[in-house]
Amino acid sequence: MIGDRMPNYLAGLPFGWGAIFALINLALGSGVLAAWVRNRPKMREIERSAEEKLRDDLIARVEKLETRLEDTRSHYEAKLEKLAADYDVAQRTARHELNNVKMRFRALVMLLKRLPNPPEMLVAILADIETMEAEQMHAEALEKGAVSAAKIAATNPTF
């Protein structure tokens, strides 16, 4: 009789065949496995749509940032152009005023040289002024040459 009965334990485990059948029945009978299998395509679709929405949101944010960046860049480029134009006008005005002052100074020196009987001290001062002006013109020419050479070197580094 003992051999006619099915053992309660499965290969020495603390549960028997009844527990295994109950677990299978619970999984299949209650529909957990069936529900999981049935809902898996819907869950994948939800995941896919969530990923697409996230990607679309990120793309929209990047496009918005790119637009803002372009607007900001355009604003500062226009501002820089205006500042450059203002600086150019101020520089031209200052150069014009400096040239006018130089011309008046040279005219004064020329008038002083033409005096009928200039004092000896005035003649020496005028000679010193002419020497200083010649040295200054030479120094300005050297500086202009150095600036021009630097501009050429910056635009064409092979020289």
MOWO-V701146 format. One record per pair of residues at least 24 apart in sequence whose C-alpha atoms are under 6 Angstrom apart, sorted by the first residue. I is the first residue (numbers start at 0). J is the second residue. If there is no record, write none. Layout:
I_J, I_J
This chain:
none
